[in-house]
Structure formats: C-alpha cells, structure tokens
C-alpha cells in the first residue's frame, strides 16, 4: 500500500461491543479480505463497559458483508450480533492518516515497519516490511507479535527444516521464518487474496524465492501434505477452528516438531490446550499479550 496515493472516497463501518470483546472483533475485521479493511481501530465508549470498533474501506461494504464476518465470533461469545452502521467520509487519505500513528515494532531480532519507516531500522535488527492496510499481520496485534517472539525462540534452538504458516494472512510470520532460516516456508490460507498479498509482501521483503503459497482449507490438501511433515507449524487463527483441526494439525507435525498456536482469547486457552493434549502434544510455554494467549507446544 502506497501511503502517498491520492485521496479517494472512504467508508467507515462502526459498531459497539462489550469492552472485553472489542479487540477480538477488531482482529476479525483486520483479518478479513472480503471486504478488505484499510485500517481498523477501537475506542472507549463507556468506561469499563463498551468500546466501539471502527473499520475503514475504500470500497463501500454492505451491512450483510460485515455481519457475515462478525457473526461467528458473536455466536462463539454467546452475545447478540452488534448493530452495524456504515457512513461515507470526506475525501481524505485515511490510509496515510492511519499510518501516521503506526509505530514500528521492535523485537529481539526484527524491526517490523511500514514503508514510511524503512530508513529507521536499527543495524542489529532484521527489517520486515508490511504496510498497514492489511492491518492484521502487521505485528501490531498481540497475536502476531507473540508468534514472532516464539519464532525467534524456536530458530535460536535449531532452525527448522520445514515450516508451515497455516492461515498466513499478510504472510508476515512466513516471511519472518524465511528470513531466520534461509529455507523454504509454506504459507497457506483459505482465501486466495491472502495468498496473493503474501506473495506481494514476500517480494517486497526479497524472500519470494523462499515462500511457496498454497490456497487451501485447513491442512487437507495434497500440496501441503507433500511438503510435510513440518518441524515448525504456525497457526494464528481463531480458537474454535484451532480446536477442530487439532487431529489434522498433529498429523502434519514432524516427530519432535514445534507448534505455535495463536488467536486465542485467554478464556479459551484450556479448550484449545485440551484439544492438542488429546493428540499427544505437550505445552512448552505460553505468552499472553493483552487478552490474547499464544501457545508453544511440542509433538
């Protein structure tokens, strides 16, 4: 995304949720490619009670499209579907405006940044370029940041020979793994737009020869099976899908391989952990950032 492009009509989607669920709904909108949110934000409405979720789109979405995205999470949280409003905004470059406050993320090994901060990378860090616009997967959300930290830890131990990023989104995690290992990484997503975005980001980060994208649902795809079993498998999706695909994921994991699971609200941790313990995996460690928990397990 070029933050210098000319301004265009932008539509703002807004709804209000309980404070404990706002970030989860924001994540869903950020991670959705149909329609593609250019920026997503949350803000307090009533202290300790409710927050608003706002998403900005360059193409006018319908309430039905937004409700289709948020309905599964509302069901999972056993809450009423929020009331969605959509309004046209003045012709301001809202994407560039959102970039102004999006600071780089610095981890032990990486400097995650947009194009506007490309010249600020410390010499001791590996640059990861992912522009806002595909907000989920820029490293600013707790789930993505925790996965990055665990990828760093895993590659310190012994760089994995075969890596799968399941539900790759922007491809940030696959790109990070490729930069640390120098080996081919498989990046898979159910959405073809996600795999296209991953290819674009891999090219921008000069690791495109190492990233193989596969558009597939779950792990039951011949190309995914052909490249496995995996020494490191990363799945940053939602808790219930993670629990449901536990047997398939375990089957794709190499003996002694490491599994990183994220997109889990803290109250859902035991449900997910139980599903994978039933498959013979054990917990190495966990990392909680805000209300999100990321798990590192071994097969």
Order of alpha helices (4+ residues) and beta strands (2+ residues): beta-alpha-beta-beta-alpha-beta-alpha-beta-beta-beta-alpha-beta-alpha-beta-alpha-beta-alpha-beta-alpha-alpha-beta-alpha-beta-beta
